[in-house]
Amino acid sequence: MSAERIDHAAKAREWNDAASGPVPSVNDASALAAIAQVHATLALVEQQRAGNLIAYVASAQEAAVSPEDFAWLEKVAGQIREALGLT
């Protein structure tokens, strides 16, 4: 399995376009649309996770009182940057 990040939003659009174009049968179009839906759902999950991480960091920063409390923030910040495609 590859560690490469998959752009699920782009994949959803790609598969949806394929389902909307000329396909051999209705069953093929349905299968392509189902694959598009899977990628769209995964894209939403990734965005929700990023939102949850941001909310978690925001609430944790209010409670942090020592430098050690901030050590994990850089790791989480990296995950947020990656989730938002900023790395």
N, C-alpha and C positions, 0 to 999 in steps of 0.2 A: 504494500500500500504506500502511496506517495504522500509526503507531507506537504505537497504543493497546495496552496489555497485555491479553492474552486469558486469562481464567481457565479453563484447560484442564480442571481437575478438575470445575468446575461444568458445562462443556460436555459432558464425558463423562457426567455424571449425567443431564443433560438429554436427550442422544441415547439413552442406555440406557433411560430412562423411555419415550421415544417408541417404541423397539423393543419394549418390554415391553407396551405398550398395544395397542389395536386398530389393526391395519394391514391394508391391502388384500390383501397376499399374503406368503408366506413369503420371497420374494425381497426385498420391501421391508423386512421385519424384519431380514433378513441385512445389507442395505445400511446400515440405521440402526445396527445393532450394530457394523458395521465402522467407521463414523464415530465411534461412541462409543469404540472401541478406539484409534483414532488419537489422539483427544484425551486419553485416559488415558495413552497412551505419552508424549505431549508433556508432560503434567503430571509424569510421573516423570523425564523428561529435565531439566525445569526444576529439580526438587528435587535431582537429582544434581549439576547444575551449581552450585547454591547450596552444597551440601555440599562440593564440590571447592574452591570459592572460600574457604569458611571454613577448610578444612584448609590451603590455600595460604597464607592470611594468618597462620594460627597458626604455621606452620613458618617463614615469612619474618620474623615478628616476633622469633623467637629469633636469627636471623642478622643483623638490622639493627643497624648501628653508628653511623649518622649521620642527621641530620634529613632529608637528601635521600632516604634509604632509606625513610622513612615517607611521603613525599609521595604516592606512588601508592596508599597504603593507603586514603586517603579515597575515591578513585575506586572502588576495589574494594569498600569498605564500602558505598558507594551502590548498587552493583550487587547486593550481598547483600541490602540492605534492600528493594530493588525486587523481587528474586526471591521474598522471603518476604512480600511484600505489605505492607511496613511504611512505604511512602512514600505 
